[in-house]
Amino acid sequence: MPGTNGRATQADVARLAGVSQATVSLILKGGDTGRRRVGEQTRQRVLDAIRMTGYVANPAAQRLAGGRTRIIGVFTYEPVFPRDSRDFYHPFLVGVEAQAEELDCDLLFFTSTPARQGRRLLGDGSRRLGVADGCVLLGRHDDKRDLADLLGRDFPFAFIGRRESDAGIVPYVGADYVTATREVVERLFALGHERVGFLGDLRRDEPSADRAQGYQQAVRAARSRPVVLDGAGLTGGEALDLLDDNGLTAAVVWPSGLAPRIRAAALARGMSVPGDLSLAQLGDAEDGSPGDIDWTGFRIPREQMGAGAVRLLFEQLVGPAPSADALQRSLPCAVVPGTTAAAPAGTRPRAVR
């Protein structure tokens, strides 16, 4: 018989099964301890009573009692819920959803923290994450204070993308931007370009630093001179002028949204891409622009990263706990030859691997 609010309670289940409420609670917690202490016949009687009454456990109360809700939180530092299938973050969320479904977990999006200037911060809201068993975090502009707080509270989480913190080991599933960038720059050198520029965001966040590291490795291997240029806030024409001022015939560009603007400015001036200027994008377009250009560069394994982060979080929840090395995982990017890079005019390219 349902309680006074119309919903079945543990007491209702206990009366129907002929057991104490403590026994119902123990069975709801699950695990081997409950099976040993209760017995299979009693357990089955309680489960039958749950089905008959339609009792649904309160997830928060169940977690406070030591159980698991099988709810995985998702927090995004930028408003990333996809507006269409071209949205940059859409594949990450597809991977998160598919893996959560496979693991029989529900997803809970934490959206109450307001976005200011396109960014969210957890701050005091990190306490809200406790209603879930753990949380997947996503977004380029993270906050190191949030990571330190989560590590200090020993709250299970996993970041989509490489992140580091002085407070401890940050669990993440990222992309190997170092290797992918190095391979793209090597291809440009192999095409015959004597100098290849790096035009992009020079902030020292992890994704930018990884790309810069891969670029430096390739330049050193080619015994060339690095040309690192700050592209933050530039229009396509300004970026094109910067490349021309440095006498560059090829450049790798990050963030990738800048590359289409440079190409458009070059075409407006009667230049050819790649005939007069070779461009490579260091990752997928972030602005949801149509994929009508076969860009030279690499593609990020976004769906696999989202799924991998959910798996990593689940491994922390069910145990045994992953080793320190296993808490940080990198997936390879797919290098794409594309059509926006070619040998400079009058140059015979070397063999491209």
Steps between C-alpha positions, in 0.01 A plus 500: 500500500652838399587754767306820570664689213388239247848352457606163634756509780756256639257439786234392247746260339604363842138432605417322176815288510467426870846632590643797684564833327869455579498180293344686205767771529778240510371331184466834320865573568594189307840330522619172643451605863124529459477167319687319779305657786151476351483183297373446149138414587454811714672714236268369229195566721609860546565545127153365424351745750688788336353409164149463642504834684683691227750628757774723358803573716595862560838528324645757740391302807632179346842658445507637856434146618817388324353379173543621145246695300642396160469867411795664325521877506609710201633852551608724213710814541343650189136475387557202271166331452491445124286726286554283194704201386792725398549630854859436615392347830228277355724192445633520857146485635406221259786293644402585858138400442580177316746381765267590788224300333732203455594513869132532604557845651292818485640843418440817700602833343605767750380827350405717799835682502439804277721558196678835496670616180458149362663327798377311804688436822407243762614699801273428796279302262748212515311379808196435282687234310460272802149400393669289230744215549764691304530756225640544149635850434527659156613834363810679386500776762515302823585643840792361702328586828213271408740213427685555829171500689380177338834331565498619860153357559597169339195526273511263200522689169656484157585783263452481125835635383840511669506703820764540768485633856755570771250345742538147364442267207205611287320203338448571131456352155665733251624518144867468405536848354880489529544210259224616263641854473853369447383275217307781328801734513727222375273460198532870418879479516490187284301694239798732466416794726820630657325683783168413658329742735287434807215749520267464793402545858819533704335461839647218703188288542567132441351466147698801375820391674478152351466637149788740552715213627426287192583794274834560673592131472439499124690826443802376694498171308493695171782729624286796415429819692173520692262784424240519776237770449215611725176480306264584787237753396629544145279532196575281201667792318715590801611140540581478130710818524687350795585186303608709199716730714692193618544364149309179573360272233346258752347519846319284750210679664330470838226557601372349181231763447772744393607295197178556298528875560859504371398300194211735428729804527755335268237422237369857522850621410522269202728251674470123480483256789707285477672640190632816668448406863464160668283485810440217747244491780612350829165345579134507401322829441359632829247741356271246335594625153397274211754237405516602133881525503725198528743652747851372544559429868359250746170394647441464871349169625222689673241225531762254626623755756150549639442126527845445649445759772178327609680163509786650703254648749313169526826316572563736791153429636488122480863423589763387524630853458707558185872553548638854483621445143161363392320812625641705212440370147571643154336393175658544155368762257443422133738697278328613179702588186220725376516744209610824669872418500726444200858555391601865468521629144811379317589246769527126458354338811674224689320171559211557738452226755 
